[in-house]
């Protein structure tokens, strides 16, 4: 059974494991800080009692939400869990009156870029050498209606 719900502290080891397998670029401390400062925007996907994905979003202004990270464990990808997480965070942002959502993806991550485009995001710019390893980022935006 699939369940989309708010992050709980007991989910922390699952989130760190997923982050390491999918990205391996964020300090685990960030995720506890997100839980402490913007828990409404920290959501997990649970399948048969196991946390298999998460999304973290927060406000950058009164009208702009930012998706910091969205990841699904490699064994559970292509099961629409990422879409469910994205739809949930969009609903959270909509509920607090956000007019746009922004995020960035690695320029070389075409799978992620196409995923966000399917959900209405469009690329606004490319930021050269955005990531620590020198890769550029595609900045993307979703205008809320």
Secondary structure, 3 states (H helix, E strand, C coil): CEEEEECCHHHHHHHHHHHHHHCCCCCHHHHHHHHHHCHHHEEEEEECCEEEEEEEEEECCCCEEEEEEEEECHHHCCCCHHHHHHHHHHHHHHHCCCCEEEEEEECCCHHHHHHHHHCCCEEEEEECCCCCCCCCEEEEEEECC
